[in-house]
Amino acid sequence: MGTVTYKISVRKLNLYYGKKHVLKHVDMEIRDRAVTALIGPSGCGKSTFLKCLNRMNDLVREARVEGQVLLDGEDIYDRRVDVTILRRRVGMVFQQPTPFPMSIYENVAYGPRLHGIRSKRDLDKRVEEALQGASILEEVKDRMDSPALGLSGGQQQRLCIARALAVEPEVLLMDEPTSALDPVSTLKIEELMKQLKKQYAVVVVTHNMQQAARVSDETAFFLTGEVVEFGKTNRIFTSPRERLTKDYILGRFG
């Protein structure tokens, strides 16, 4: 076994929307080159926590964060942090596929262009590598100029993953990436997650307990804004230490 390295360290994280205390004293070490699943009932803070990891909550006017989120030891909430660079390093894929209304090629080239890549050769290389990394290159290589919105839902989601990969992130956040997809597309995304963890730290919010068990290395169980239990996925699902975790996994609530 190699040494475990942690990509993100979350320390005493609290988040408020106005007076509402949404996340409470969250501590978590997120491993590099591993999949961390966030499970728990709707409204328990999973997606809110995910958005804290690349400061998407900055876009919510009343949001206020206390505590630290360290990316490679540096606090992402430090005033000197350039949020644009942070979101390049920590990419995000949303629940509903969100391709831009442009060609497949332009969707993937958009981010690299934004970050200053102008050469056609460099862009071509980056687009091809990203599509390959998202396991969709073979399906689209002969129609790169076709509208991205003409792809199936599962293909659109993999295109959005390619778009995130094109800016060469270090962390990939996925907010219920398969909840809008059919079972075959879901399986493809799950296989993709297993491939992506060879290069990235992957953090995925999922309502699908079987999915968490299948794809993740570690699992955090959230309830009312708190982490009830966090640890190796196999242990969480087979011998949880907390009664609430056991009840949730057995389907007694949520």
URNOR-V367749 format. One record per residue. N is the residue number from 1. NEAR is the number of other C-alpha atoms within 12 Angstrom. Layout:
N;NEAR, N;NEAR
This chain:
1;4, 2;6, 3;8, 4;13, 5;19, 6;25, 7;33, 8;38, 9;26, 10;35, 11;26, 12;21, 13;33, 14;29, 15;35, 16;27, 17;21, 18;13, 19;12, 20;16, 21;23, 22;33, 23;37, 24;29, 25;26, 26;36, 27;27, 28;35, 29;32, 30;41, 31;34, 32;30, 33;30, 34;35, 35;44, 36;46, 37;47, 38;49, 39;47, 40;37, 41;29, 42;22, 43;19, 44;28, 45;35, 46;39, 47;37, 48;39, 49;45, 50;44, 51;33, 52;42, 53;46, 54;39, 55;36, 56;28, 57;24, 58;23, 59;15, 60;17, 61;12, 62;16, 63;24, 64;26, 65;38, 66;25, 67;25, 68;28, 69;36, 70;28, 71;33, 72;23, 73;18, 74;18, 75;28, 76;34, 77;29, 78;19, 79;9, 80;12, 81;18, 82;16, 83;24, 84;21, 85;21, 86;32, 87;32, 88;27, 89;33, 90;36, 91;39, 92;42, 93;39, 94;32, 95;27, 96;23, 97;31, 98;28, 99;33, 100;24, 101;19, 102;20, 103;23, 104;37, 105;39, 106;32, 107;38, 108;44, 109;41, 110;30, 111;33, 112;31, 113;23, 114;18, 115;18, 116;14, 117;20, 118;17, 119;13, 120;16, 121;12, 122;17, 123;27, 124;24, 125;20, 126;32, 127;39, 128;31, 129;28, 130;34, 131;36, 132;27, 133;34, 134;38, 135;33, 136;35, 137;24, 138;16, 139;20, 140;29, 141;19, 142;13, 143;18, 144;27, 145;19, 146;18, 147;21, 148;31, 149;23, 150;21, 151;27, 152;22, 153;29, 154;37, 155;37, 156;41, 157;43, 158;49, 159;47, 160;46, 161;47, 162;46, 163;44, 164;42, 165;42, 166;40, 167;37, 168;30, 169;30, 170;35, 171;42, 172;48, 173;48, 174;42, 175;36, 176;34, 177;44, 178;38, 179;27, 180;25, 181;24, 182;17, 183;16, 184;16, 185;24, 186;28, 187;22, 188;25, 189;40, 190;37, 191;24, 192;31, 193;40, 194;30, 195;23, 196;37, 197;29, 198;20, 199;23, 200;34, 201;41, 202;47, 203;50, 204;50, 205;43, 206;40, 207;32, 208;30, 209;30, 210;22, 211;33, 212;35, 213;29, 214;25, 215;36, 216;41, 217;33, 218;34, 219;44, 220;45, 221;46, 222;41, 223;30, 224;26, 225;32, 226;33, 227;33, 228;32, 229;33, 230;32, 231;30, 232;28, 233;31, 234;21, 235;21, 236;34, 237;32, 238;16, 239;18, 240;25, 241;18, 242;21, 243;16, 244;25, 245;33, 246;23, 247;22, 248;26, 249;31, 250;18, 251;16, 252;12, 253;14, 254;23
